[in-house]
Amino acid sequence: MTRATGSRAPGPDRRRPGTATRLFFTVWLVYAIHATTNVARETYLAMSIAEDFSVRVDRYLGLHPDLFEIEGRGSYINNNPGAGLLGAIPYLAARPALALLFRLRPGLIAQKPPATYDDPRPNREPFLNLARARGLDIKLGLAALVTGVGLMAPLGAAAAVLVFGFYRRRLDDERLALGIAVLYALVTPIFFRSAFLNQNAIVSHAVLGAALLLLGPGAGNRTWVAVGGLLGLAVLNDYSGASMVPMFAAWVAYEGWTAARVSGAAKAVVRFGLGASVPVLLLLGYQWVAFGNPMFPAQTYMPETSLSTSGWFGLSVPGLDLLWRNMLDPRFGLLIFCPMLAAAVAYPWSGPHPTRLQPHQAGFLAAAAAALYLFSSANQFAALQWNTGVRYLVPSGTLIFFLAVPVLLRMRPPLFRALVLPTAIISWSVAMTREAVPRALAQVFGTGLELPIHTVLEKTASGYWPEVADGTSPIAVFLVTGVILWLLWKDAPWDVAGGHGS
């Protein structure tokens, strides 16, 4: 990836979409075709809010191990409600269309006989058949797709646009900024985690927004409030977000201190707290409604498991085992899923570059990433990531990305390609197959390109499309997508030397 050269392009044609618009649609489309029917615990909350205007998930109890019942109060999800609250928005918008579909095709929500699901993970087939017995299999799959395509894909596309805008201002080079944004959106684990409703990806988007606000010019009172609001949103989605709050609060305090010493730092922290208070109060209100006590999280009410008995409901001191596995386990290690991020280790020695951050900025980003890493290595439930791939450290990957970029851009092209191309292959492979890295690579290079929806249908013996078992291929989807993207970008109005073509 080298800096583009050439003469200044003519001004953009306002009748054509700008680069940011094209980037948004590109990332949204790529995420959308890789969306999966995986049903997260937050999906049930989104459906209950949209259908019953309730945070109780009684009708879905038994379908997921993280749904539990409190006697006399009803059933709830074992996590914070943020992703479910956000996921309810696209599901509510899609309800009329889904209702019409089920009215025209009532068999879709009828009870169905058991099916065989060819997957080594033990919970997949029992879940499928329990959902089929209740007539919920198609409905749940569509809910997962609606929240994936209607929430996670546009959030990921918006994040890519924000990254593009940040580096375009830094580099004064639209093509290079676009390349960095594509690296972020499609080569880091945010791609893999955005295929269905997922709180870890939403936490990543929240801390990305907060970091960009603090890295941008003209930080002030509104910035402190917004940064606090985004960190509060992270906590609303998952308590792992709380591990990063002190680092961002300290960053805000530092920025306030540089402006007006003690008074500036105090005002900045107060405004940060005001911003964070809104989503945090929403979280406390949810816990009050659900559990009768605003101060205790869902994990304190969940029935005991072998992991929850360790430490405080599964939260202990960081262990060497999880410290190693969170980074290097082939099934969910951050650097296994994204080797490119290892470049950040060389950041202190990367030398001058327009993308290089101020020392305190790099320090706070690294500290926030490390805080989440330590928290995730203290959370015994991180050991369960073998079932779903890299998850807890996805927000750390977002923060580390800013430290990796200056190193990557100063690499010689052969070294750059040797690091980035394998990472891109890994990222696409795991997004296609939803498998750990070794298995994903073996499947893609052994049997060809896949898409998650096609794979689910193919694995179901008494499936929904009989012709799937006869060897249909998702190649047609990739070809159509390629044509759409070619038409979108073929007349892109590049502005190389200081342009703002969007």
N, C-alpha and C positions, 0 to 999 in steps of 0.2 A: 504494500500500500504506500504509494509515493505521492508527493504533492503534485497536483495537476499544474500544467503550465499552458500558456497560450494567451492570445489576445482577449480582451474583454468582450464578452458576448453582447449582442444587442439587448435592449431592455425586454423584459418578459411580456409576452402577449397575454393580456388580462382575460382573453377569451379561453385560454387554456389553463388547466390546473397547474399550480406551482409545485415545486419539489416536495414541500412538506405535505401537500394534499396527496400527491402520488405515493409518497412514502407511507402515509397513514393507510391508504387503501391497500397497498402492497402487503404490509404487515398484517392487516386485518384479514385479507384473503388467505394468506399462507397459514395464519393461525386457525382460520375457520375450517380449511380443508383437513387440518390435523386435529380438529376437535374430536373428543371421544365421548362415549356414552357412560364413562365411569361416574358413578353416583357417590358423591361425597356426603358426609354427615350434614354439611351446610346446605346441600340441595334440599333435604327434607325440611329444613327450617324455611328456606325460600319458598317452597311450595305451600307450607302451612300459612305463612304470612300472606301470600298472594291469594290463596283459596279460602282460608278461614279467618284471616286477620288475627291470627293467634301465633304465639311463639311455642305453643305446645305441639308436639309431633306424635300424638297418641296413635293416629291411624297408621303410622309407619314403624311402630315399635316392633323390634324383632328383626328388622331388615338390615340393621347395621349394629356392630358391637358397641359403637359409641352413642347409641340412643338408650337412655335409661329412664326408669320410672321412679318417681318419688310418691310414695303412698299418700293419697289425698290431694296431691298437687298436679299430677299428670306426668307426661313424658317430655324429655328435653334432650338437646344435643350436648355432648361432652366437650364443649368448646365455647369460645366467645361468639357473639352473634353477628359480627360485622359483615362477614362474607354472605351470610344468609340474608341479612337486611338488604345488601346491595343486589344480591342475586334475585330477590323478589321483584325488583324493578322490571327487568326484561321478561321474567316469567309472567308477571301481571299483564304486561303489554301483549304477550303471546296467548293469553288465556282465551280470548274470543276465537282465534284461529284453531287452537287445540280443541276447544269445545265443539266447533263446527266439524272438525275432522272426526272426533269420536262419535258425534251424532250421525254422520254419514257412514262411518265404519265402526259400528259398536263392537265388532269382534276384536278390535284392537285392545279394548279394555275388558275383554271377557277372560274368564279363567282358562288356563291352558295346561296341557299335560306336561309332565317333566321332560327335560331335555338334557343331553350330555354336553358339557362344556369342556373342551380340551385345553386345560390350563393346569400347570403344576401347583398353583397357589390354592390352598385348601378351601378358602372361603368363597371362591368365585362361583362354583357350581351350586352349592346350597343357596346362595343368595339368588341366583338366576331362577331356580326352581321355586323358591318361596315367593318371589315376585310374580312368576307365571301363575302360581296357584291363586294369588290374590288379584290377578288381572292387572298388575301394575308394571309389568316389564316394559311395555312400549311407552307408557306414560312417563316412567322414570328415565328411560333413555332419552326421550324427547326433552324432558326437563333439563337433563345434563347438557344436551346440545344447545338448548335455548340459552342457558346461563353461560355456556362456553362461548358461543358465537355472539351473543348479545351483550355480554359483560366483559369476560376475560379478553376476548380478541380486541375489542375497541380500546380497553385499558392498555393493553400491550402496544397497540398501534400509537396511542397518544404518548406513551412513554418513549417510543422510538422518535417521535417528532420532537419531544422535549430534548432528548439527547442530541438530535440533529441541530436544533436551534442553538444549543449551548456551544457545540464545537464549531458551528458555522461562524459564530461571533468570535471565537478564539482564533480560528485559523484563517478567516477571510477566504475560505476555499469551499465552495458548496459541494463539489464532488467528494472531496476527502471527508467532509463532515457527514455526508450521506453514507459513505463506506463505514465510518465508525458507528453510525446509528444502526446500520444493518448488522454489523458485528454484535452490537448489544442485543438487538431484538431476536436474531436468529442463531447466534453462536454461543450465547450464554444460557444457563439453565432456565431463564425466564420463558423461553420458547417451550421447553418441555413441560413446565408447570402451568402453562396457560391454556391447556387443552380442555379443562373443565373447571368448575367453581372451586377455587383454591385460595385459602386465606394467606398462605405463605407468599404467593405471587402478589396479592394485594398489599401485604406488608412491604414487599419490595418496591411496588409503585409508590407507596407513601413515603418511604425513606428516600427514594430517588427524587421525588418532588421536593422534599425538605433539603436534601443536599444541593440540588440545583439552585434553590432560593438562596442558600448561604454562599454558594460559589459564584453567584451572579453579581452584577454591579448594583449599587444603590440600595443595599440592605438597610432597612429601617423599621419603624414601629409595626407597619403592616406585615413586614417579613417575619418578625418575631411571632406575631399571632398566627400567621399561616403555617410556619414551621411547627409551632406547638400543636396546631390543629391536625397536621399530617401525622405527627408522632402519636397524638391521641387516637387518630384513626387506625394506626398500626396496632395499638393496644386493644382497640375495640375489636379488631379481627383476631388477634392472638396475643396471649400474654408474653410471648417471646419478644414482642415489640417493646415491652417495658425495659428489657435489658439495654436498649439503645437510647432510651430517654435521657439518662444522665449525661451521656456523651454529647447529644445534641443540645441539651440545656447548657452544658459547659461551653459549647461552641458559641451559642447565642450570647452567653455572658461575656465571653472573650471579645466578640464583635462589639458589644455594648461598651465594654471597658475601653477599647481602643478609641471609641468616639467620645466618651465623657467620663472615663474612670469609674469610680464607685457608683455614682448615680446612674450612669449609662448602663452598667452591668445589671444593676438592680431593676431598672425599668425594663430592660430586655428580658430578664428572667420572668418578671411579673407578666409581661405580655405573652411570653411563651406559655406560661401556666394558664393564662386566660384562654388561649387558643386550644390547649390540650383539654381544658375542663369540659368543653361541650361533648366530645365523643366519650370521655371518661365518665361523665355523669350519665350519658346514655347507657353505657355498660353497667354502671351501678344500678340504674333503674331496671334494666333487664334482669339483673341478678336478683333484685328485690321481688320483681313480679314472678320470676320463675322459681326461686328457691326460698323466698321469704326473708332473705338477709342480703343486703347489698354488698357486704364486705367479703364474702367468700365465693371463689370461682366454682365453676361447674365440677372441676376435678375433685372437690371435697365431698361431693355427693355421689359421684360415680361408684358403683360397686367395686370392691377390691379386685385387683388382678395381681399377678406375680410381680409386675413391675411397679405398681402403685404402692406396694408395701415398702419399697426402698426409699429412705429419706422422707421428705414431706410430700406425700402423694406422688412419688416418682421423681421428685427433684432433690438431688443430692449434690455433693461436691463434684466438680469435673473429674472424670476418671480417665486414666491413660488410654484405656480401651476405646472409649468413645472419642477422645481427642484424636486418636489415630484414624478411627473408622470414619468419622465425619468428614475427614479430608481425603482419605485414601482407600476406603473400602470400595472394591470394584462394583458393589451393588448400589452404593449411594454416596460415595465420597465426592465432595465438591470438585477437587482437582482431577478426579477421574472423569467426571462428566464434563469438565471444562478445563483442560490442561492449559489453555491460553492464559488463564488467570495467574498461573505461576510466574508470569513475567513481572507481576507486581513486586516480587521479592527484590528485583533489581532497581526498583524505583529510586532509592537514595543515590544511586550511581548513574542514573540515566542521562544526566547533563541537561543543559538548557533546551527548552522546547516550548512553543506557544501553548501546548496542552498541559504543561507542568504546573502544578498548583503551588500556592504559597505554603510554606512549611507548616503553619498551624492548620491549614485546611487539610493537607495530607495527613497530618497527625490525628485530627479528629475523625476523619473517615476511617483510618486504620483502627483507631480505638473503638469506634462503633462496631466495625466488622468483628473485631476481636471479642467485644462484649457478647455479641450474639453467638459467636463460636463457643465461648466458655459456657454460656447459658445452655446451649444445645448439647454440649458435652456433659452437662450436669443433669440433663433431662433423660431419664432412663428410657423413656418411650422413643427416643431417637434410634434405639436399636431396631425398632419395627420398620424403619425406612426401607429395609430390604424388599418389602412388599410393594413399595410405590416409587422407589428411586429417590434421588436427591430432593430434599424438601426443606428441612429446617434452615439450612445455610443459604438458601437462594437469596435472601436479602443481603447477606454478607458478600455474595458474589456481585451484587449490584454495586456495592460500595467499593469493592476491590477493583472493579472495572475501571474506575477513574484513575487508579494508580497504575494499572497495566497499560493504559493507552499510550502515555508518553514513552514507555519502554518499547512497545510494539512499533511505534512510528519511527523510532530511531534505529531499529534493527536493519541489518542488511536484508535485501529481498529474499535470498535463499533461506535465511534463518526465520524470517517472518512467515514465509510459506510453510516451512517445516513445523511451525508451532500452530499456525492458525488453520491450515487446511485439515489436519487430523481432527482438530477441535470441531470444525464445521461438520465434518463427516459424522463424528460422534453425536453432535447435537441433533442433526437431522435423523440419524438412525434411531436414537432413543425417542424422538418425537413421533416417528412413524410407528415404532413397535411397542412403545410403553414398557420396555424391558431394561434391565441393567445393561451396562455398557458391553460386556463381553457377549452376552446373548443377543443384544441388539445388532451388533456388528456381524455376528455369525448368521443371523437371520437375513439381514439385508444383502450381504455378500453371497449367502448361500442360496436364497430363494427369490431375491429381487425386492423391488420397492413395495412398500405396504402403506396402508392408511388405517388408522385405528378402528374406524367404523367397519371397514371391510374385514378386518381381522376378527372382530367380535362376531360378525355374521358367519365368517368362515369356521370359527371354532365351535359354533353351535350345531350339533349334529342334526337335531330336528328343527332346523333353523327357520328363519323368516323369509329368506329368498332361496328356494331350492337350487337355483342355478349357481349360487355361490359355491356350492360344493363341487361343481363341475370345472372349477379353475378360472373363474373370472378374475380380472386384474384391475387394480386401481390406476394403471398407466394412463387410461383415458382422462381421468381427473387431472393428473399432472400435465398432460398435453394441453387440455383446455385452459388450465391455469396459466401455463406458459404463454399461450397465445394472448390471453387477456392482459398479462403483464407486459408483453412485448408491445401491444397496442397502446398501453398506458404510458410507456416510457420512450417510445420510438421518436417522439418529437419534443423530448424534455428540453426546456430552455435553460441550458447550463449557464451559470454566471460564475466564472472561476476567480476573478480578481476582485473580491470585495462585494460580490453581488448578494442580493436578497431576493432570489427569483420566486420565492413564495410569498 
